[in-house]
Amino acid sequence: MTVISLRLADSMLIALEKQARALHVSRTEYVRKALEAMLGNASQAARNQRMAMVSNKVRRESMRVNAEFDRIENDPEV
């Protein structure tokens, strides 16, 4: 496991220590869990963005196909 160092505002450190004590975890564990949560949220947001993009592509293609079916149904020459 790698060790990192970071600088925090005094007020943030106080809040971090308070929350860690309330959860009965060390500051290190609290920060680790916070980073894991943020990384998970970022991954989920990226997945959601990709799903929305793909969904829009599928929607556009479905609309095109539906329009083609409508044209065929309403055109006796096709």
N, C-alpha and C positions, 0 to 999 in steps of 0.2 A: 504494500500500500504506500502511496506517495504522500508526503506531507506538503501542505501548502501554507502560506502565510497570507493574511489579508488584513486590511485596515478598515475599521468600522468607526463610525461616529460614536461618541460616548453614549448618547441616548439610545442608539441601536443596540449596543452591547448590553445596556441595562435591560432593555426590552427582551433581548434574546435570553439573557440569564433568567429573567422572571418567567418566561414561557417554558424554558427548559426545566426549571425547578417544578413548575406546575405539572409538567408531564413526566417528572421523575426520570429525566434523561440528562446526560452530560451536554455541555455546550457543543462539543464536537458532534455528538449523535444528533442533536437538534439541527445543526447546520447541515450535516450529511443528509438527513431526512428532508430538509427544506430544498436542498439541491436536487435530490432524487425526484421530489414532487415537481419542481420546476422543469426538470428535463423531461419528465413524463408528460407534463402539460404541453411542452413545446413539441414533443413527438406527436401527441394527439392532435394538436392544432395543425401540424403539417399533414397528417393523415386526413383530417377533415377537409383541408384545402384541396388535396389531391382528389378526394372523393367528390367534392363539389365540382371541380373542373371536369372530371370524367362524367359526372351526372349531367352537366350542361351539354357536353358533347353528345351523349346518348339522347338527351332531350331534343337537341337540334336535328339529329338524324331521324328520330322517331317522327318529328313534325314533318320532315321532308318526305318520309315514306307515307305518312298519313295523307299528305297533300297529293301525292302521286296516286294513291288508292282512290281518293275523292275524284280526281280528274278521270281516272279510268271508269269508275262507276257512273259518272255523269256524262261520259262521251260515248255515244253509241258506235262511233267509228273505230274505237280502240279495241 
